[in-house]
Amino acid sequence: MKRLPGASVPVNAVDAGSIEEFIDSSWMERGLAAATLSAYRSDLSGFSRWIAGRGVGIEEARRLDVLDFLNEHAHWPPRTIARRLSALRRFYQHLEREGRISSNPCDRIDAPRLGRPLPGVLTEQEVERLLAAPDIETAIGIRDRAMLEVLYATGLRVSELVGLRSEQVNLLQGVVRVIGKGGKERLVPLGEPAVAWLERMHESSRTEILGAKHGSALFPTARGRAMTRQAFWHLVKRYAARAGITRDVSPHTLRHAFATHLLDHGADLRVVQMLLGHRDISTTQIYTHIARERLKVIHARHHPRG
C-alpha cells in the first residue's frame, strides 16, 4: 500500500534494537537524564525513518547519507541541527567501540555555529511584582506564591522545582536537596522568605488542596499529583501578565534572574555554578556578560560623564 506523503514511517525492528541498546548503554555508562535519553531516541528514530526511504538500515549509513539528511533539513534551527548531529555522532561512536562499524559516518561533519544569546533578565522590582501576583487569600495562591519564591530563591530548573517532594526540603536548616541532571544531588539554600512561604503553605493550603488525597509532591495539584512543567509555564505567564510585565517571561526567566542578581550583589561565579548545578563553568559565564551589560547601563544612566 502506498504511504501518504508526510505519514510517519515506523522504525524497523533491527534499527529500534540498535537504538535501544545505545540508550541503555548511555544510561549505564554516563548516567544521562531521562529527558536527554528521550531526545536521543527521538532524533535517532527520525534518522532511521528517513534513511529507510533509501533502503538502508541505520547501522549501514554512510557519511553521504548523513550529509544528505542534514541538507534536506537545512530549514531546521541551527540548535536543532547541532543536537541531532550530536545524537548521531554519539550513536555511531558507540557502534564503532562495539566493533559493529569500521568508521563513524559523522566524522568531519561540522555542527553549525551557535550564537550565545543573552537571556532576558527581570529587574529586582519586576521580580517583586511577579512574586506578589498570586492571590494569597486562596490555597492555590499560597501554593503558587511558595513556588515562585522557591524558584527565585534557588534558581532551580523547572523540572527540578515541580518534581520536588516534601522530604527533599529541610525547613529547620533552610535548604532543599535537589536531584539535578544525571541524578546529581546538590544542596541549595532557600532563604528566609521562601522558608516562610513554605511553612505557610504546609500549615494551611497544602492540606486544603489535597483534601482526602495523599501525595508526596511538595507542590501538589488538586489531583494530588505534582504539577507538570507545562502547567507551571502557563502559571508563570499568567502571573507575569497580572504583574504588568510586558516582556516574555517563563520559569527559566526566574532562574536567569536568580543567577544575575546574585552576581550583581557580589557572589562568586563558582558559587553560582554550584547553586545552578552547572557541570561546566563556561555555562555559567554567560551571566557575567549580562552583569557587565547591566553595569554599563547603570553607569550611563547615573554617572555625570556616562
DRENGUFI-810638 format. One line per 4 residues: number of its first residue (from 1); their letters; for each residue x, y, z of C-alpha. Coordinates in nm, 3 decimals. Layout:
NUM = a = X/Y/Z; ... .
END
This chain:
1 = mkrl = 0.000/0.000/0.000; 0.133/0.342/-0.094; 0.210/0.561/0.206; 0.064/0.911/0.208 .
5 = pgas = 0.318/1.196/0.190; 0.420/1.306/0.539; 0.282/0.993/0.705; 0.504/0.855/0.980 .
9 = vpvn = 0.724/0.560/0.882; 0.771/0.314/1.170; 1.124/0.234/1.281; 1.213/-0.120/1.176 .
13 = avda = 1.285/-0.373/1.448; 1.659/-0.400/1.375; 1.714/-0.024/1.395; 1.492/0.004/1.703 .
17 = gsie = 1.702/-0.262/1.876; 2.026/-0.080/1.794; 1.886/0.248/1.921; 1.760/0.098/2.247 .
21 = efid = 2.095/-0.075/2.304; 2.267/0.263/2.266; 2.014/0.427/2.501; 2.073/0.159/2.766 .
25 = sswm = 2.450/0.191/2.729; 2.432/0.572/2.760; 2.225/0.543/3.075; 2.452/0.286/3.239 .
29 = ergl = 2.784/0.442/3.141; 2.708/0.814/3.162; 2.402/0.836/3.387; 2.223/1.070/3.146 .
33 = aaat = 1.891/1.223/3.245; 1.567/1.072/3.114; 1.496/1.384/2.906; 1.834/1.356/2.732 .
37 = lsay = 1.784/0.986/2.659; 1.436/1.058/2.525; 1.579/1.325/2.291; 1.844/1.078/2.167 .
41 = rsdl = 1.575/0.818/2.099; 1.358/1.067/1.911; 1.645/1.204/1.700; 1.782/0.860/1.610 .
45 = sgfs = 1.435/0.725/1.529; 1.378/1.019/1.298; 1.701/0.947/1.111; 1.614/0.577/1.095 .
49 = rwia = 1.277/0.653/0.936; 1.442/0.892/0.688; 1.718/0.654/0.583; 1.472/0.365/0.547 .
53 = grgv = 1.348/0.552/0.241; 1.686/0.471/0.085; 1.653/0.105/0.165; 1.932/0.131/0.422 .
57 = giee = 1.943/0.043/0.792; 2.076/0.291/1.045; 2.396/0.088/1.102; 2.468/0.094/0.728 .
61 = arrl = 2.461/0.473/0.691; 2.750/0.642/0.512; 2.886/0.992/0.551; 2.698/1.099/0.237 .
65 = dvld = 2.371/0.979/0.390; 2.424/1.195/0.698; 2.515/1.497/0.483; 2.208/1.448/0.264 .
69 = flne = 1.989/1.416/0.574; 2.121/1.743/0.716; 2.097/1.922/0.381; 1.740/1.808/0.331 .
73 = hahw = 1.654/1.953/0.672; 1.859/2.271/0.642; 1.546/2.469/0.733; 1.575/2.344/1.092 .
77 = pprt = 1.706/2.593/1.350; 2.086/2.562/1.400; 2.043/2.429/1.753; 1.815/2.150/1.631 .
81 = iarr = 2.065/2.051/1.362; 2.351/2.057/1.614; 2.156/1.846/1.862; 2.059/1.583/1.605 .
85 = lsal = 2.410/1.564/1.465; 2.541/1.520/1.819; 2.297/1.231/1.878; 2.407/1.063/1.555 .
89 = rrfy = 2.776/1.113/1.631; 2.742/0.959/1.978; 2.538/0.670/1.841; 2.799/0.584/1.578 .
93 = qhle = 3.082/0.628/1.831; 2.907/0.359/2.036; 2.880/0.127/1.732; 3.247/0.190/1.650 .
97 = regr = 3.355/0.100/2.004; 3.147/-0.218/1.982; 3.322/-0.311/1.657; 2.998/-0.309/1.459 .
101 = issn = 3.112/-0.041/1.213; 3.462/0.041/1.089; 3.428/0.420/1.081; 3.196/0.691/1.209 .
105 = pcdr = 2.991/0.842/0.922; 2.967/1.167/1.122; 3.344/1.224/1.120; 3.450/1.551/0.957 .
109 = idap = 3.094/1.685/0.963; 3.088/2.015/1.149; 2.792/2.127/1.352; 2.653/2.474/1.276 .
113 = rlgr = 2.800/2.756/1.481; 2.568/2.862/1.757; 2.545/3.210/1.893; 2.500/3.252/2.264 .
117 = plpg = 2.201/3.482/2.300; 2.190/3.651/2.635; 1.870/3.565/2.819; 1.640/3.850/2.914 .
121 = vlte = 1.659/3.932/3.282; 1.390/4.074/3.506; 1.483/4.363/3.731; 1.458/4.309/4.104 .
125 = qeve = 1.149/4.532/4.106; 0.984/4.321/3.834; 1.061/4.005/4.029; 0.897/4.154/4.338 .
129 = rlla = 0.583/4.234/4.135; 0.576/3.883/3.992; 0.615/3.722/4.336; 0.328/3.934/4.469 .
133 = apdi = 0.092/3.846/4.181; -0.078/3.531/4.326; -0.394/3.581/4.534; -0.273/3.472/4.877 .
137 = etai = -0.629/3.470/5.013; -0.669/3.133/4.841; -0.499/2.797/4.898; -0.387/2.779/4.535 .
141 = gird = -0.249/3.134/4.556; -0.040/3.048/4.863; 0.096/2.739/4.689; 0.178/2.941/4.377 .
145 = raml = 0.346/3.215/4.582; 0.557/2.950/4.756; 0.656/2.801/4.419; 0.763/3.137/4.280 .
149 = evly = 0.953/3.224/4.598; 1.139/2.891/4.593; 1.220/2.925/4.224; 1.367/3.274/4.265 .
153 = atgl = 1.547/3.181/4.590; 1.714/2.871/4.445; 1.736/2.910/4.067; 1.610/2.555/4.015 .
157 = rvse = 1.531/2.421/3.671; 1.154/2.398/3.621; 1.169/2.016/3.612; 1.358/2.019/3.944 .
161 = lvgl = 1.101/2.254/4.101; 0.783/2.071/4.001; 0.946/1.738/4.085; 1.029/1.833/4.444 .
165 = rseq = 0.900/1.603/4.716; 0.831/1.709/5.073; 1.119/1.501/5.211; 1.369/1.696/4.999 .
169 = vnll = 1.308/2.015/5.199; 1.454/2.083/5.544; 1.283/2.396/5.675; 1.482/2.395/6.001 .
173 = qgvv = 1.811/2.412/5.813; 1.661/2.620/5.533; 1.789/2.401/5.248; 1.647/2.191/4.966 .
177 = rvig = 1.810/1.874/4.834; 1.785/1.886/4.457; 1.815/1.592/4.217; 1.961/1.752/3.904 .
181 = kggk = 2.071/1.635/3.560; 2.220/1.289/3.553; 2.087/1.218/3.903; 2.343/1.455/4.060 .
185 = erlv = 2.243/1.589/4.402; 2.312/1.935/4.538; 2.204/2.129/4.847; 2.067/2.476/4.779 .
189 = plge = 1.983/2.736/5.048; 1.623/2.857/5.047; 1.648/3.193/5.225; 1.406/3.325/5.487 .
193 = pava = 1.121/3.446/5.259; 1.099/3.111/5.075; 1.108/2.920/5.405; 0.831/3.142/5.545 .
197 = wler = 0.607/3.079/5.244; 0.673/2.705/5.252; 0.580/2.698/5.622; 0.261/2.890/5.548 .
201 = mhes = 0.175/2.650/5.266; 0.234/2.346/5.488; 0.028/2.492/5.772; -0.281/2.556/5.564 .
205 = srte = -0.309/2.544/5.188; -0.135/2.214/5.110; -0.385/2.015/5.319; -0.674/2.212/5.169 .
209 = ilga = -0.555/2.142/4.812; -0.501/1.771/4.877; -0.826/1.716/5.069; -0.856/1.345/5.146 .
213 = khgs = -0.582/1.257/4.898; -0.224/1.174/4.989; 0.077/1.275/4.786; 0.450/1.329/4.827 .
217 = alfp = 0.472/1.620/4.581; 0.585/1.935/4.761; 0.358/2.147/4.540; 0.052/1.928/4.473 .
221 = targ = -0.236/1.989/4.235; -0.598/1.923/4.326; -0.547/1.569/4.190; -0.278/1.505/4.446 .
225 = ramt = -0.003/1.488/4.186; 0.295/1.706/4.102; 0.232/1.993/3.863; 0.356/1.945/3.507 .
229 = rqaf = 0.622/2.172/3.359; 0.372/2.295/3.101; 0.114/2.384/3.368; 0.372/2.582/3.566 .
233 = whlv = 0.486/2.757/3.247; 0.128/2.879/3.189; 0.101/2.975/3.556; 0.412/3.197/3.535 .
237 = krya = 0.283/3.357/3.212; -0.048/3.439/3.380; 0.114/3.595/3.686; 0.358/3.795/3.474 .
241 = arag = 0.064/3.945/3.284; -0.113/4.020/3.613; 0.204/4.191/3.739; 0.209/4.415/3.432 .
245 = itrd = 0.534/4.269/3.296; 0.522/4.310/2.919; 0.839/4.120/2.826; 0.833/3.744/2.764 .
249 = vsph = 0.857/3.559/3.096; 0.895/3.187/3.160; 1.010/2.977/3.459; 1.362/2.989/3.314 .
253 = tlrh = 1.348/3.370/3.333; 1.344/3.345/3.713; 1.643/3.109/3.701; 1.827/3.373/3.497 .
257 = afat = 1.720/3.643/3.743; 1.845/3.434/4.037; 2.193/3.398/3.885; 2.222/3.755/3.758 .
261 = hlld = 2.104/3.918/4.080; 2.349/3.706/4.280; 2.636/3.829/4.063; 2.504/4.186/4.080 .
265 = hgad = 2.536/4.165/4.458; 2.891/4.027/4.453; 2.850/3.648/4.450; 3.143/3.440/4.324 .
269 = lrvv = 3.091/3.277/3.984; 3.195/2.934/4.117; 2.929/2.956/4.389; 2.664/3.044/4.129 .
273 = qmll = 2.782/2.748/3.920; 2.731/2.510/4.213; 2.391/2.654/4.301; 2.268/2.625/3.941 .
277 = ghrd = 2.401/2.271/3.907; 2.611/2.352/3.600; 2.871/2.086/3.522; 3.095/2.333/3.336 .
281 = istt = 3.185/2.686/3.449; 3.163/2.804/3.086; 2.786/2.753/3.102; 2.766/2.988/3.399 .
285 = qiyt = 2.992/3.253/3.246; 2.711/3.380/3.025; 2.576/3.555/3.335; 2.894/3.759/3.374 .
289 = hiar = 2.818/3.910/3.031; 2.469/4.002/3.150; 2.607/4.157/3.468; 2.860/4.364/3.271 .
293 = erlk = 2.592/4.494/3.036; 2.374/4.592/3.331; 2.668/4.777/3.491; 2.722/4.972/3.168 .
297 = viha = 2.357/5.077/3.162; 2.367/5.184/3.528; 2.691/5.378/3.468; 2.550/5.553/3.164 .
301 = rhhp = 2.231/5.643/3.348; 2.381/5.774/3.670; 2.738/5.891/3.607; 2.769/6.260/3.509 .
305 = rg = 3.004/6.166/3.225; 2.826/5.843/3.135 .
END
